[in-house]
């Protein structure tokens, strides 16, 4: 993310030469981390029954865990085991204090947005690290309490020994420890020793930080208060960390401070556009649009955080970028779901141009989608407002295919939407194309193509953006490659024949009424064509309701080639996460 500050200073060719090799190497090393921990031959029913029996919903997600997720768990597990060891097995205040510090360090490493170590090394942006950040905070609280317990035990041992065996605590030996008569207690130590007082305040700050964050009520209904309290407590942690003589705390302060300066001063304050146009689309939808400047570089599937000072200066909300990187304007689409978006919808009715603050862009897809030789087949699935990343990805892929010669044999854009109103207002680019295999004299038709999954009528909307890909031409020249591109809309809520006749019919987009997408049939169709084309990996991008995301994740696991199989297809899954 830090590279974004300097990236525009270099010519485009130089940027591509410098950055692409770095990203390619990163993907090579990070790809094995996406392998599932649980082999495919272990049935999912075992975990589902365990979930029903124990009433613990997280058990059903165990089969979807990857080695990369285990890798992120290891520092948490390691520091906790070490803390238990230095607290109960070989008691040591000094060593338990270091364990508590390392646990706190991991919390801040997972919290950084613009200069995330994990984003740089593994392509994981901060929104994917939020669950691990929460677990790391649990761990910081636990290790902090255990450290306090270790100090209490050491204080008692020092009292008994009258200064001996204090486990590394700075207590002067001798009978004058507690006036020469009464035994030393933890409360005496707390009252007389500044280091103990700073430690208690430090631990209390961490606990309050944790409690106000783990319960979503504070963030949801009192966001500004929560944010001010959050930063105040972080400041408290830094100050009392120094007072507690944790010298390495300076490294955390510097790294965290760099993140704050990049996000709020450089990006939101100076680099990016400060004016945007608001456009109410009806049905609780608002479009935010601003001019793309040379400093704002983004990729397919990324999101940004937006603040509207007229609503709140401190509230930055995440929205997926729905425009494509090659387009002149950057657009995001917001659906009214909470207090902030309600205020945004009201403001859009009154004012077309507003002041805006932007930070980002953040995130990256879980696979190197720019590697067209590896990924000539792509599936994008969106549910409701979750169609926004699909709009960006599809538009950019088609642009690169037509104008840059990107290899693209198969593209599916699937949109599951409840009713016709959102489909009319938030349109999906219409893509149509079907070519031939280069090694065959006959046109290849897949068995059970997406458009044949049901016999329902297809309708097309007048305001849809249509991209003509007939004969798979690139800059006007026939590539003679096999191309199968479709965008399909599934509206679960039925409409009358009169409503359907209002809209004109066009080739390309297929709109199915009263149906949900059959994801198993869609993935099987893609797998069948991949085997014909010799493609071994198919990326699948999913953004939408939990049920859609979870069911697609299970299907991708079940239909993918296992590590024990030499031939087959692997569905590489990327899901959007905004529930934090």
N, C-alpha and C positions, 0 to 999 in steps of 0.2 A: 504494500500500500504506500509506503514511503516513496517508492519510485515514481508515483503519480505526480509528486511535486516537481520532479526534475524531467520527467518524460517529455513534456511538450517542448523543452529547450533543444531537443535533438531532432534532426530531420526524420521523416517517417521511415525511410529506408534504414537509417542507423538504428532507430528504435527497434525495428523488426529484427535486425541483425544481432543486436545485443540482448534483447529480452527473450525472443523465441527459443534460442538454445538453452537458456536458463530454465524456462518453463518446461521444455521437452525433457530435460534431465530430471526435473522435479517430478514429473508425471511418471517417469520410468521407475523411480524409487518409491513413489507413493502408491502406485497401482496395486502391489501385493497387499497393502494394508486394507484394501477393499474386499479381500477374500473373507467369506463367511466362516465364523468359528465352528458352527455346528454343521457337520456333514449332511448332505441332502438325504441320505438313506435313513436318518433319524426322523420319524414322522412328526409333523406338526401337532397331531392330535394329542401327543403326550403333554406338550406344553399348554395346550388349550384346556385339557382336563385338570392339569395342575393349577391353572389360573382359576377355574371354577371351584376347585376343592379348597384352595387357600385364600380365595378372594383377593389375590394380589395381581392387579392387572399387568404389571410390568413383566411377569413371567412369560407372557405370550410373545414378547419382543425378543426373547433370548435367541431364537433361531435366526434372527435378522442381524445379530451382532457381528461385527467384523473385527479383524485383527487390529485395525487402526483404532477402533474404540477401546479395545483392551489396552493398547499402547497408552492411551490417554488416562486410563484407570490406574496404571502401574505406579506413578508417583504418589497418588493418593493412598494406595494400599501400602506402599513401601514406607512412607512417613508415619502412617498409623501404626504399623507393626513395630517400627523402630521406637516410636514413642512409648508403646506398651512395654517394650524391652527395657528402655532407660528409666521407666517409672516403677516397674514392679520386679523385674528380674535382676537388673544391676542398677539400682537407683542412682541417678546423677542429675542434679539440677542443671548443670551446664549442658549436658548432652540433650536432655529433654527440651531445654530452651532452644537449642539449634533446630531440633525437629519441629517445634512450633513455628519457628521462623521460616523454615523451608516450606511448610504447609501454607503459610501466609504468602510467601513469594509465588507459589503456584497459583493462588487465587488471583493475584494481580496479572500474572502472565496470561491467564485465560480471559481476563477482563478487557485487555487492550483491544482497540478496534483498528486504528490506522496503522499501527506498527506491530501487529501481532506476529509473534515468532512462528506460530503454527500456520498462519496464512502464507508466510514467506516460504516455509520449508515444505508444507504438505498441501497447500492450496485450500486450507480450511479457514473460513472467515468466522467472525466472532459469533454470529447468530447460531452457528452449529456447535459452538463451544459453550453456549449458555448452560446446557444440562451438566456439563463437566465443571463449569464454574460454580454451579450451585452445590454439586457434590464436594468440590474442593473447599467451599465455605463451611459446609458441614464438618469436614475434616479439620479445618483451621480452628473451629470452635472446640471440637473434641480434643485435639492436641493441646490447645491452650488450657483447657480444664485439667487435662492430665498433667501438664507442666505445673499448674497451680497445686495440684495434689502432691506432686513430687516435692515441691518447695515446702508444703506443709509437713510432709514426712521428714524431710531433712531438718526442718526447724525443730521438730520434736526430738530427732536423734541428737541434734546439737545441744538441746537442753539437757538431755540425759547425760551426755558425755561432757557437758560444761565446756563446749567449744570444740570438741573433737568430732570428726566424721560428719562434717556439715555438707558434704556432697558438693563442694565447690561454691557454697554461698559465702558472701563476704560478711561474716559475723565474727567480731573480735572475740577470741577465746578468753576465758577467765570467769571468775565468780561474779563479776560486775555486769554480766550480760543482762540480767533482769533485776538488777538491784542487789544481787548476791543471795537472794532468798527464794523467790518464787521461780518455778520452772518457766522457761521460755515457751510461749505459745505463738501460734500463727498470727493471732491478733496483735500480740506485742510486737512481733516482727513487722507486721503491717504498719503499725503506728510509728515505730521508731526508725524504720529503714525506708528511705526515699525510693529505692529501687523496687521495693515491694508495692508501694503505692502506685507507681507508674505502671507496673505490670497489671495491677487490678483494673486500672482505668483503661489500659490497652485492651485487655480481655473483654471488659464490659462493652467497649466500643464495637468490637468484632461481633459480639453476641447480638447487640441491638441492630447492627447492620444486617446480620443474618435474619433476625426475626422480622424486620420491616420489609425485607425483600422476599422471603419465602411465602409470606401471606400476601396474595395478590390484591387484597382489599386496598392496601395503602397506595400501591401504584395505580390501580384502576380508578379510584375515586378521589384521591388526594395526590395527584402526580407531582405537582409543583412542590408541595410540602415534602413529599417523599424524596424528590430530587435534591432539594436544599439540605435536608437532613442527611441524605446519603453522602453528599460532598463534605458536609461538616464532620461527619463521623470518620470519613476517610482522612481528612485533615487531622483529626484527633489521633487516628492510628499512626500517622506519620510522626506527629509531634511527640507523643508518648512513647513511640518506638525508639526515637533518638534519646529521650530521657531515660529509657530503660536500658540504655547503652547497647542498642542493637546497631552497630556501626554500618553493616551492609544495607540497612534500611535506605541509605542514600541512593543505592542502585535502583531500588523500587521507585523512589520518588522521582528520579531522573527519567526513567523509562515511562512511568505513568504521566509525568509532566509533558514529555514529548508528545504523547498521544493527545493530550488535551490541547496543546498548542497547535498541532496539525489540524485537528478537527474544528475547533471553535475559532481560532485566530486566522490560520492560513487559508483553510478551505472555505469555511462559512464567512469569514471576515473579508478576505481579499481576493482569492483566486476565482471564485465562481460567480455566476450571474446573480444579481440581487433583485431582478424584476421578473415576474411570471404572470401569465394570463390564466384566469380561472374560467371554466366553461361548465355550467350545469348541464348535465345530460339527462336529467330526470330519473325517476325510479331510484333515488338515493345514490346516484353516480356523479362524480365531479372529476373533470379533467384539469390537471395542472400542466402547463406548457411553457417552456422557456427556450430561448435561443442557445444553441450549443456553441460554446466558445472553444478556442484551441486548448484551453487548460482542462476542459472537462472531457476526459477520455474514459470510455466504458466499453464493456464487452457484453456479449449475449448472456441474458439471465441474471444480470446484476441488479442490485437495488440501491437506492439512496435514502438518506434520512432528511426530512424536510421540516422546517419550522416556519410558521407564518407569524411574524411579530405582532400583527394585529390581533391574533388569537392568543398566542403565548410565545414569549422569547425563548423560554427554556425547554419547551416540549418539541423534541425532534421525533417525528414518526417515520417508520420505515415503509417504503412503497417500492414495489418492483417497477423497473423501467419498462414501459410497454412499447416504446419506440425502438428502432434498430440503430446500431452504432453508425451506419452510413447516412442516416437521415440528418437533415439540417436542424430540426428542432427535437428537443428531449421532452417526452410526455410520460406522465404517470397517471393512473386512474385510481380514484379513491372511492370506496363504497362506505356509506354512512353506517357505522357500527358502534360508535361510542360518542362521548361528549365532544371530543376534539373534531371529529369528522362531521358531527351535526353543526358545529359552529362554522366549519369550512363550507358546508352546503348553504348555510344562510348567507355567509359572506359572498359566495359566488353569485347569489341572486342579486346582490347590491353592487358589487364591484368587480370589474373585469380584470383590472391589473392591480397586483398587490406586491408589496415587498416580500422577499423570500430569503431564507438562509438554507444552505445546502451543505451536507457533509457526505462523503463517500466518493465514488461508488464502492460498495462492498460486495462480498460474496464472489464465488466462482463455482462453475459447475463441477461435479464430482469426477469429471473426465475431461480430457483435452479434446473438446469438440472441434477445435480448429484443425486437428490432424485428420484431413479428409481421406487419406489412404487407409487409416485404421477404422474410420467411422463414415462409410459411405451410406449407411442406413441409420435413420434417426426417427424416434417416436416421441412426440410431445403430447402430454395429457394435461388438461386444465379443468377444474371444477369451479363454476361460478366466477367470481372475481379473480380466481387463480389462473385465468387464461392469460394474464398479462405477460408472464415470461415466455409463453408460447408465441404470442404475437411478435415479440422481439426476436426470438430465435428463428422462427420461420421466415420472417421478412429478411433477416440478415443472411440466412443460408441461401435463399433464392437469389438475393442480390449477388452474392459471391459466386453462385453457380452460373448465373447469366453473364456476369461481367468480369469475373476473375478466373473462370475455368475450374472452380471447385468441383471435385468429384462428388456427385450426389445421385445415388441410384434409387433411393427409396425414402420418402418423407411422409409421415402421418401426423396430422394435427387434429387431435380429438378434444372436443369441448363438451362437457356435460353441464348443462345450464337448466335452471328450473323452469323459466318461462320465456316468452317471446320478447318481453320488454328489454331485458338485459342483452339478449342476442341482437336486438335491433340497435341498441345504443353503443355497445362495446363490440364492434364487429371484428371478425376473424378474417385475415387475408385469405382470399379464395385462390387455391392453387390447383391447377389441372395439368396433367401431363402423363402420357403413357408411351414409352418407346419400345425398343427391342433389345434383346441380348446380343452383344457383339459376336458371340460364338454360336449363334443359332440363326437359321434362315427363316424361322417362323416366330411369330410374335408370342411371347410368353404371357399367359394369363394365369394369375394365381387362383388356386382353388378356394372358393369362399371368400372373395374379396370383401373389404370392409363395407362397400356400398350394397352388398348382397346379404348382409347379416339379418335384415328383416325386409319385409315387403312394403314397408310404410312409404308414403309419398315423400318426395324430397322437394323442398322449397328453397328459394334463394332470396336474399334481401337486396333491395336496390342500392343501399348505401355501403355494401361490402366492397372492399378493395380487391379487385381481381388481378391476379398475376398470370399472364398467359405463358404457359410452358409447353405448348404443343410442339411435338417432335423434338423436345429437349434441345432447343437451340441455345447456343451461347454466343452472344454478340452477333446474332443473325446467321451463325453457321451451325449446321446440323452436326452434333457430336457422334451420332450413330451409337450412343450408349443406351443401355436399358434405364428408363426412368419411370417411376411410379409414384406420383405425388397426389395426395388427397387431403383435404380438410373436411372434417365431418362434425356436425353439431347435433347433439342429442338433447332434446328438450323433454324433461320428465313430465312436465305439465302439458296436457294435450290442448290443442286449439281447434276451433271450429273450422269448417270448410270455408266459410265466408272470410275468416281471418287469413287463411292460407292463400285465398285468391287475390288478396290485396297486393301480394308481393309477386314480382315477376320471376320467371324461371331462367336460370343461367346454368351453364355447365360448370363443374368444379366443386363448389361447396355442396355437400349433401346434408340436408337438415332432416333429422328423423324425429317424428312427433310421438310423444308418449312413451319414449324408450330411454333406457340408460345404456351406455356403451358396454358391450360384451368384451371386457378386457382380455379374457382368456382367448377368445376367437381372434382378437386383434393381434395379440402376441404370437399366437400359433401361425397366423397368416404371415407375419414378419419373419418368424423362424423358418417357415417353409421357403420363402423367397431367399433368405440368407443362405440356406444350404445350397440352393441353385446357383447363387452368385459366388459362393465360396467365402462369404463374410462370416467371421467368427465372433464378432462383438457388435451388439446393438445398444446404443445408449437410449435410456428412457428417462425423460424429464416429467415429473409429476408435481403439480401444485394444486391443492384443493382441500376439500373436507377430509377429516381423519380417516373415514371409512374408505374413501377412494384411494388415498395414499397407502393405507395399510394393506388393502386387498391387492393393489398393484404390486406392492413390495413382496407379498407372499407368492404371487404368480411369477414374478421375476426370479425368485429363488427356486420355485418348483420346476420351471421350464428351462432353467439354465443348465449348461453342462457342468457336471460336478468335477472336482479336482482329480477324480479317479478315471474320468472319461477322456480319451484322446481326441475325439471328434465331437462336434456339436456347436452350439451357439451359447454365448454368455450375454445375458441382459444386464447391463450396468445401469444402476438406478441412481437418479438424483432427485431428491425431494426438497421442496421449499419449506422452511420452518420460520414462522413469524409469531409463535405463541410464547412470548416471553415478556 
